[in-house]
């Protein structure tokens, strides 16, 4: 910071008259004005908004994505137009399990996405007798399929191919799933349904 020298008075001269002339001569440049509280508040608000937007983009891109259910093949847990979050990262660090509700690209048209439940894993033997699912010789007790949503369809035994999964909807009598289009390759699965957020009557963890 620039220093201002004191005025040294010449003892041979008369004292100057009282007034401003008696005061030390300071730099006439006014100091910079501090930003007003209003301006600072707006700047902080904009900064926080940008940080929140960036965080949201990262979360949606790498972790969670909101999706909307279209159709009733996953009733009663998921209804038409339910909004939910899917986790797009979880299967990078953990394996797909039987019973998971997943989102995948429809094998016959990858532009479309389906949401179904994983019934059988790669290498599993699966058959369906009058609506009852058998995996590796064991009858499956599917509590998520109420009696009124079951059907009497049958399917001959098959082995799920490597790196593929057998998918079915919980509303068995109307679901278009692996019984029709076959097992789904792992590369087409891109998320796990984790949480319904709307409507509030359906809100909660997806199981």
ZABAFI-548372 format. One record per residue: x, y, z of N, C-alpha, C in turn. Coordinates in nm, 2 decimals. Layout:
N
n_c1/n_c2/n_c3/ca_c1/ca_c2/ca_c3/c_c1/c_c2/c_c3
X/Y/Z/X/Y/Z/X/Y/Z
...
! end
This chain:
207
n_c1/n_c2/n_c3/ca_c1/ca_c2/ca_c3/c_c1/c_c2/c_c3
0.08/-0.12/0.00/0.00/0.00/0.00/0.09/0.12/0.00
0.05/0.22/-0.08/0.13/0.34/-0.09/0.12/0.42/0.04
0.23/0.47/0.09/0.23/0.55/0.21/0.23/0.70/0.17
0.17/0.78/0.26/0.16/0.92/0.24/0.25/0.99/0.34
0.36/1.07/0.29/0.45/1.13/0.38/0.39/1.24/0.46
0.43/1.26/0.59/0.38/1.37/0.67/0.43/1.50/0.61
0.35/1.60/0.63/0.39/1.74/0.59/0.48/1.79/0.70
0.60/1.83/0.67/0.70/1.89/0.76/0.69/2.04/0.75
0.66/2.10/0.86/0.63/2.25/0.85/0.77/2.32/0.86
0.79/2.42/0.77/0.90/2.51/0.77/0.90/2.61/0.89
0.99/2.60/0.99/0.98/2.68/1.11/1.00/2.83/1.07
1.05/2.87/0.96/1.07/3.01/0.93/0.94/3.07/0.87
0.84/2.99/0.83/0.72/3.04/0.78/0.62/3.05/0.88
0.52/3.14/0.86/0.41/3.16/0.96/0.32/3.03/0.95
0.26/3.01/1.07/0.17/2.90/1.07/0.06/2.92/0.97
0.02/2.82/0.90/-0.09/2.84/0.80/-0.22/2.85/0.88
-0.32/2.91/0.82/-0.45/2.93/0.89/-0.51/2.79/0.91
-0.59/2.79/1.02/-0.66/2.66/1.05/-0.76/2.63/0.94
-0.77/2.51/0.93/-0.87/2.46/0.83/-0.81/2.34/0.76
-0.86/2.30/0.64/-0.82/2.18/0.57/-0.67/2.19/0.53
-0.62/2.31/0.51/-0.48/2.32/0.47/-0.39/2.28/0.58
-0.43/2.27/0.71/-0.35/2.22/0.82/-0.34/2.07/0.82
-0.43/2.00/0.75/-0.43/1.86/0.75/-0.33/1.80/0.65
-0.27/1.68/0.68/-0.18/1.62/0.59/-0.25/1.59/0.46
-0.18/1.61/0.35/-0.24/1.59/0.21/-0.24/1.44/0.18
-0.36/1.39/0.17/-0.38/1.25/0.14/-0.40/1.22/-0.01
-0.38/1.10/-0.05/-0.41/1.06/-0.19/-0.56/1.08/-0.22
-0.58/1.16/-0.32/-0.72/1.20/-0.35/-0.80/1.08/-0.42
-0.74/0.97/-0.45/-0.81/0.86/-0.51/-0.89/0.79/-0.41
-1.02/0.78/-0.42/-1.11/0.72/-0.32/-1.08/0.57/-0.32
-1.09/0.51/-0.20/-1.07/0.36/-0.20/-1.18/0.29/-0.27
-1.15/0.17/-0.32/-1.26/0.09/-0.39/-1.37/0.06/-0.29
-1.49/0.08/-0.35/-1.61/0.05/-0.26/-1.63/-0.10/-0.25
-1.67/-0.14/-0.13/-1.70/-0.28/-0.11/-1.83/-0.32/-0.18
-1.84/-0.44/-0.23/-1.97/-0.48/-0.29/-2.08/-0.48/-0.19
-2.20/-0.43/-0.24/-2.31/-0.42/-0.16/-2.36/-0.56/-0.12
-2.42/-0.58/0.00/-2.47/-0.71/0.04/-2.56/-0.77/-0.06
-2.64/-0.69/-0.13/-2.74/-0.74/-0.23/-2.66/-0.81/-0.34
-2.56/-0.74/-0.39/-2.48/-0.79/-0.51/-2.41/-0.92/-0.46
-2.35/-0.92/-0.34/-2.28/-1.04/-0.30/-2.38/-1.16/-0.28
-2.50/-1.13/-0.23/-2.60/-1.23/-0.21/-2.64/-1.30/-0.35
-2.66/-1.22/-0.45/-2.69/-1.27/-0.58/-2.58/-1.36/-0.64
-2.46/-1.31/-0.62/-2.34/-1.39/-0.66/-2.34/-1.53/-0.60
-2.36/-1.53/-0.47/-2.36/-1.66/-0.40/-2.47/-1.75/-0.44
-2.59/-1.69/-0.47/-2.70/-1.76/-0.51/-2.68/-1.83/-0.65
-2.62/-1.75/-0.74/-2.59/-1.80/-0.87/-2.48/-1.91/-0.86
-2.38/-1.89/-0.77/-2.28/-2.00/-0.76/-2.34/-2.13/-0.71
-2.43/-2.12/-0.60/-2.49/-2.24/-0.55/-2.58/-2.30/-0.65
-2.65/-2.22/-0.73/-2.73/-2.28/-0.84/-2.65/-2.36/-0.94
-2.54/-2.30/-0.98/-2.45/-2.37/-1.08/-2.40/-2.50/-1.02
-2.36/-2.50/-0.89/-2.30/-2.62/-0.83/-2.41/-2.72/-0.82
-2.53/-2.68/-0.78/-2.64/-2.78/-0.77/-2.68/-2.84/-0.91
-2.68/-2.75/-1.01/-2.70/-2.80/-1.15/-2.60/-2.90/-1.19
-2.47/-2.87/-1.17/-2.36/-2.96/-1.20/-2.37/-3.10/-1.13
-2.41/-3.09/-1.00/-2.42/-3.21/-0.92/-2.54/-3.29/-0.98
-2.65/-3.23/-1.01/-2.76/-3.30/-1.07/-2.73/-3.37/-1.20
-2.65/-3.30/-1.28/-2.61/-3.36/-1.41/-2.53/-3.48/-1.39
-2.43/-3.48/-1.29/-2.35/-3.59/-1.26/-2.43/-3.71/-1.20
-2.52/-3.68/-1.12/-2.60/-3.78/-1.06/-2.69/-3.85/-1.16
-2.75/-3.77/-1.25/-2.84/-3.83/-1.35/-2.76/-3.91/-1.45
-2.64/-3.85/-1.49/-2.56/-3.92/-1.59/-2.50/-4.05/-1.54
-2.45/-4.05/-1.41/-2.37/-4.17/-1.37/-2.44/-4.25/-1.26
-2.54/-4.20/-1.19/-2.60/-4.27/-1.08/-2.75/-4.30/-1.10
-2.83/-4.20/-1.08/-2.97/-4.22/-1.09/-3.04/-4.14/-1.20
-3.15/-4.20/-1.25/-3.22/-4.14/-1.36/-3.37/-4.16/-1.34
-3.45/-4.05/-1.35/-3.59/-4.06/-1.33/-3.65/-4.12/-1.46
-3.75/-4.21/-1.44/-3.82/-4.27/-1.56/-3.97/-4.28/-1.52
-4.05/-4.30/-1.63/-4.19/-4.31/-1.61/-4.23/-4.45/-1.66
-4.31/-4.52/-1.59/-4.37/-4.65/-1.63/-4.48/-4.63/-1.73
-4.48/-4.70/-1.84/-4.58/-4.70/-1.93/-4.64/-4.84/-1.95
-4.76/-4.86/-1.91/-4.82/-4.99/-1.91/-4.85/-5.05/-1.77
-4.91/-5.17/-1.77/-4.95/-5.23/-1.65/-4.89/-5.37/-1.62
-4.79/-5.40/-1.70/-4.74/-5.54/-1.69/-4.66/-5.57/-1.56
-4.63/-5.46/-1.48/-4.56/-5.48/-1.36/-4.65/-5.46/-1.24
-4.78/-5.45/-1.26/-4.88/-5.44/-1.15/-4.87/-5.57/-1.07
-4.89/-5.56/-0.94/-4.95/-5.45/-0.86/-4.84/-5.35/-0.81
-4.71/-5.38/-0.81/-4.61/-5.29/-0.75/-4.60/-5.17/-0.83
-4.59/-5.18/-0.96/-4.57/-5.06/-1.05/-4.69/-5.04/-1.14
-4.75/-4.92/-1.14/-4.87/-4.89/-1.22/-4.83/-4.80/-1.33
-4.93/-4.79/-1.42/-4.91/-4.71/-1.54/-4.89/-4.56/-1.49
-4.78/-4.50/-1.55/-4.75/-4.36/-1.52/-4.68/-4.33/-1.39
-4.65/-4.44/-1.32/-4.56/-4.42/-1.20/-4.43/-4.36/-1.23
-4.38/-4.27/-1.15/-4.25/-4.21/-1.17/-4.15/-4.28/-1.07
-4.04/-4.32/-1.11/-3.94/-4.38/-1.02/-3.80/-4.35/-1.06
-3.71/-4.37/-0.97/-3.57/-4.36/-1.00/-3.51/-4.50/-1.03
-3.42/-4.50/-1.13/-3.34/-4.62/-1.15/-3.19/-4.59/-1.12
-3.13/-4.69/-1.07/-2.98/-4.68/-1.04/-2.91/-4.74/-1.15
-2.83/-4.65/-1.22/-2.75/-4.69/-1.34/-2.61/-4.74/-1.31
-2.57/-4.72/-1.18/-2.44/-4.75/-1.14/-2.42/-4.89/-1.07
-2.53/-4.93/-1.01/-2.52/-5.04/-0.91/-2.46/-5.17/-0.98
-2.50/-5.20/-1.10/-2.45/-5.32/-1.17/-2.31/-5.31/-1.22
-2.24/-5.20/-1.19/-2.10/-5.19/-1.22/-2.02/-5.25/-1.10
-2.08/-5.25/-0.99/-2.01/-5.30/-0.87/-2.08/-5.42/-0.80
-2.19/-5.46/-0.85/-2.26/-5.58/-0.80/-2.33/-5.66/-0.91
-2.37/-5.78/-0.88/-2.42/-5.86/-0.99/-2.58/-5.85/-0.99
-2.63/-5.89/-1.10/-2.78/-5.89/-1.11/-2.83/-6.01/-1.04
-2.94/-6.00/-0.96/-2.99/-6.11/-0.88/-3.13/-6.14/-0.93
-3.17/-6.26/-0.90/-3.31/-6.30/-0.92/-3.40/-6.21/-0.84
-3.51/-6.16/-0.89/-3.60/-6.08/-0.82/-3.58/-5.93/-0.84
-3.46/-5.89/-0.90/-3.44/-5.75/-0.93/-3.54/-5.70/-1.03
-3.58/-5.58/-1.01/-3.67/-5.51/-1.12/-3.57/-5.42/-1.20
-3.56/-5.45/-1.33/-3.46/-5.38/-1.41/-3.52/-5.32/-1.53
-3.45/-5.22/-1.58/-3.49/-5.15/-1.71/-3.39/-5.19/-1.81
-3.44/-5.23/-1.93/-3.35/-5.28/-2.04/-3.41/-5.23/-2.17
-3.32/-5.24/-2.27/-3.36/-5.20/-2.41/-3.42/-5.33/-2.47
-3.54/-5.31/-2.53/-3.61/-5.42/-2.59/-3.53/-5.48/-2.70
-3.50/-5.61/-2.69/-3.41/-5.68/-2.79/-3.45/-5.66/-2.93
-3.58/-5.65/-2.96/-3.62/-5.64/-3.10/-3.63/-5.50/-3.15
-3.61/-5.40/-3.06/-3.61/-5.26/-3.10/-3.54/-5.18/-2.98
-3.41/-5.17/-2.99/-3.34/-5.10/-2.88/-3.37/-4.96/-2.85
-3.46/-4.90/-2.94/-3.51/-4.76/-2.91/-3.61/-4.76/-2.80
-3.67/-4.88/-2.77/-3.77/-4.89/-2.67/-3.71/-4.95/-2.54
-3.76/-4.91/-2.43/-3.71/-4.96/-2.30/-3.83/-5.03/-2.23
-3.80/-5.15/-2.16/-3.89/-5.22/-2.09/-3.85/-5.23/-1.94
-3.95/-5.25/-1.85/-3.91/-5.27/-1.71/-3.98/-5.40/-1.67
-3.90/-5.50/-1.62/-3.95/-5.63/-1.59/-3.87/-5.68/-1.47
-3.91/-5.80/-1.42/-3.84/-5.86/-1.31/-3.75/-5.98/-1.36
-3.63/-5.98/-1.30/-3.54/-6.09/-1.33/-3.58/-6.22/-1.27
-3.61/-6.32/-1.35/-3.66/-6.45/-1.30/-3.55/-6.56/-1.30
-3.47/-6.56/-1.40/-3.36/-6.66/-1.41/-3.23/-6.60/-1.46
-3.12/-6.66/-1.41/-2.99/-6.60/-1.44/-2.92/-6.69/-1.54
-2.81/-6.64/-1.59/-2.73/-6.72/-1.69/-2.70/-6.86/-1.64
-2.73/-6.96/-1.73/-2.70/-7.10/-1.69/-2.81/-7.17/-1.62
-2.92/-7.09/-1.58/-3.03/-7.15/-1.51/-3.12/-7.24/-1.61
-3.17/-7.35/-1.55/-3.27/-7.42/-1.62/-3.41/-7.37/-1.58
-3.49/-7.32/-1.67/-3.62/-7.27/-1.64/-3.73/-7.34/-1.72
-3.84/-7.37/-1.66/-3.96/-7.41/-1.73/-4.08/-7.36/-1.65
-4.19/-7.35/-1.72/-4.32/-7.30/-1.67/-4.43/-7.40/-1.69
-4.49/-7.45/-1.59/-4.60/-7.54/-1.60/-4.73/-7.48/-1.54
-4.82/-7.45/-1.63/-4.95/-7.39/-1.59/-4.93/-7.27/-1.50
-4.84/-7.19/-1.54/-4.82/-7.06/-1.47/-4.72/-7.07/-1.35
-4.68/-7.19/-1.32/-4.58/-7.21/-1.21/-4.44/-7.22/-1.26
-4.35/-7.13/-1.21/-4.22/-7.13/-1.26/-4.13/-7.22/-1.18
-4.05/-7.30/-1.26/-3.95/-7.39/-1.20/-3.81/-7.35/-1.24
-3.72/-7.34/-1.15/-3.58/-7.30/-1.18/-3.49/-7.41/-1.12
-3.41/-7.47/-1.21/-3.32/-7.57/-1.16/-3.39/-7.68/-1.08
-3.51/-7.71/-1.12/-3.58/-7.82/-1.05/-3.66/-7.77/-0.93
-3.65/-7.65/-0.89/-3.72/-7.60/-0.77/-3.83/-7.50/-0.81
-3.95/-7.53/-0.75/-4.06/-7.44/-0.77/-4.04/-7.31/-0.70
-4.07/-7.20/-0.78/-4.06/-7.07/-0.73/-4.18/-7.02/-0.66
-4.17/-6.97/-0.54/-4.29/-6.91/-0.47/-4.28/-6.76/-0.48
-4.35/-6.71/-0.58/-4.34/-6.57/-0.61/-4.45/-6.48/-0.54
-4.41/-6.43/-0.43/-4.51/-6.35/-0.35/-4.55/-6.22/-0.41
-4.47/-6.18/-0.51/-4.49/-6.05/-0.57/-4.60/-6.07/-0.69
-4.64/-6.19/-0.71/-4.75/-6.21/-0.81/-4.87/-6.26/-0.74
-4.97/-6.17/-0.72/-5.10/-6.21/-0.66/-5.17/-6.32/-0.75
-5.26/-6.39/-0.69/-5.33/-6.50/-0.76/-5.41/-6.44/-0.88
-5.47/-6.32/-0.86/-5.55/-6.26/-0.97/-5.46/-6.22/-1.09
-5.33/-6.21/-1.07/-5.24/-6.17/-1.18/-5.17/-6.29/-1.25
-5.20/-6.41/-1.20/-5.13/-6.53/-1.26/-5.21/-6.57/-1.39
-5.14/-6.66/-1.47/-5.21/-6.72/-1.58/-5.17/-6.87/-1.58
-5.22/-6.93/-1.68/-5.20/-7.08/-1.69/-5.11/-7.12/-1.81
-5.02/-7.03/-1.85/-4.93/-7.05/-1.96/-4.82/-7.15/-1.92
-4.77/-7.22/-2.02/-4.66/-7.31/-2.00/-4.55/-7.29/-2.10
-4.43/-7.33/-2.06/-4.31/-7.31/-2.15/-4.22/-7.43/-2.13
-4.17/-7.49/-2.23/-4.08/-7.60/-2.22/-3.95/-7.56/-2.16
-3.88/-7.65/-2.09/-3.76/-7.62/-2.02/-3.65/-7.57/-2.12
-3.58/-7.47/-2.07/-3.47/-7.42/-2.15/-3.36/-7.37/-2.06
-3.24/-7.36/-2.11/-3.12/-7.31/-2.04/-3.10/-7.17/-2.08
-3.09/-7.08/-1.98/-3.07/-6.94/-2.01/-2.93/-6.92/-2.06
-2.91/-6.86/-2.18/-2.77/-6.85/-2.23/-2.68/-6.77/-2.14
-2.55/-6.79/-2.16/-2.45/-6.71/-2.09/-2.47/-6.57/-2.11
-2.45/-6.49/-2.01/-2.46/-6.34/-2.01/-2.60/-6.29/-2.06
-2.70/-6.37/-2.02/-2.84/-6.33/-2.06/-2.93/-6.36/-1.93
-3.04/-6.30/-1.93/-3.14/-6.31/-1.82/-3.28/-6.33/-1.87
-3.35/-6.41/-1.80/-3.49/-6.44/-1.83/-3.58/-6.34/-1.75
-3.66/-6.26/-1.82/-3.74/-6.15/-1.76/-3.89/-6.18/-1.77
-3.96/-6.15/-1.67/-4.11/-6.16/-1.67/-4.17/-6.04/-1.60
-4.29/-6.01/-1.64/-4.37/-5.90/-1.57/-4.45/-5.97/-1.46
-4.48/-5.89/-1.35/-4.55/-5.94/-1.24/-4.70/-5.97/-1.27
-4.75/-5.90/-1.37/-4.89/-5.92/-1.42/-4.88/-6.02/-1.53
-4.87/-6.15/-1.49/-4.84/-6.25/-1.59/-4.94/-6.27/-1.70
-5.06/-6.24/-1.67/-5.16/-6.26/-1.78/-5.16/-6.16/-1.89
-5.09/-6.05/-1.88/-5.08/-5.95/-1.98/-4.94/-5.92/-2.02
-4.84/-5.96/-1.95/-4.70/-5.92/-1.97/-4.64/-5.98/-2.10
-4.58/-5.89/-2.18/-4.50/-5.93/-2.29/-4.35/-5.94/-2.25
-4.30/-6.06/-2.24/-4.17/-6.07/-2.17/-4.08/-6.18/-2.24
-3.99/-6.23/-2.16/-3.90/-6.33/-2.22/-3.97/-6.46/-2.26
-4.09/-6.48/-2.22/-4.17/-6.59/-2.27/-4.20/-6.58/-2.42
-4.20/-6.45/-2.46/-4.23/-6.42/-2.60/-4.10/-6.39/-2.68
-4.02/-6.30/-2.63/-3.90/-6.26/-2.70/-3.77/-6.31/-2.66
-3.77/-6.40/-2.56/-3.65/-6.47/-2.52/-3.57/-6.40/-2.41
-3.46/-6.46/-2.37/-3.38/-6.40/-2.27/-3.31/-6.27/-2.32
-3.28/-6.18/-2.22/-3.22/-6.05/-2.25/-3.07/-6.05/-2.23
-3.00/-6.00/-2.32/-2.85/-6.00/-2.30/-2.82/-5.89/-2.20
-2.71/-5.92/-2.13/-2.66/-5.83/-2.02/-2.64/-5.69/-2.08
-2.59/-5.68/-2.20/-2.55/-5.55/-2.25/-2.67/-5.45/-2.27
-2.79/-5.51/-2.27/-2.91/-5.43/-2.29/-2.97/-5.38/-2.16
-2.92/-5.43/-2.05/-2.97/-5.39/-1.91/-2.89/-5.27/-1.87
-2.97/-5.16/-1.84/-2.89/-5.04/-1.80/-2.94/-4.98/-1.67
-3.02/-5.04/-1.59/-3.06/-4.98/-1.46/-3.14/-5.08/-1.38
-3.14/-5.05/-1.25/-3.22/-5.12/-1.15/-3.32/-5.02/-1.09
-3.45/-5.06/-1.09/-3.55/-4.98/-1.03/-3.53/-4.98/-0.88
-3.53/-4.86/-0.82/-3.50/-4.86/-0.67/-3.61/-4.79/-0.59
-3.67/-4.68/-0.65/-3.76/-4.60/-0.57/-3.87/-4.54/-0.65
-3.99/-4.56/-0.61/-4.11/-4.49/-0.67/-4.12/-4.36/-0.60
-4.14/-4.25/-0.68/-4.15/-4.12/-0.61/-4.28/-4.05/-0.64
-4.36/-4.10/-0.74/-4.49/-4.05/-0.77/-4.58/-4.15/-0.84
-4.70/-4.16/-0.80/-4.78/-4.08/-0.71/-4.74/-4.12/-0.56
-4.78/-4.04/-0.47/-4.74/-4.07/-0.33/-4.80/-4.20/-0.28
-4.91/-4.24/-0.33/-4.97/-4.37/-0.28/-4.89/-4.49/-0.31
-4.80/-4.48/-0.42/-4.72/-4.59/-0.46/-4.57/-4.56/-0.42
-4.54/-4.45/-0.35/-4.40/-4.42/-0.32/-4.34/-4.52/-0.23
-4.21/-4.55/-0.26/-4.14/-4.64/-0.17/-4.04/-4.72/-0.25
-3.97/-4.80/-0.18/-3.86/-4.88/-0.24/-3.93/-4.99/-0.33
-3.87/-5.02/-0.44/-3.92/-5.12/-0.53/-3.86/-5.26/-0.49
-3.95/-5.35/-0.46/-3.90/-5.49/-0.42/-3.98/-5.59/-0.51
! end
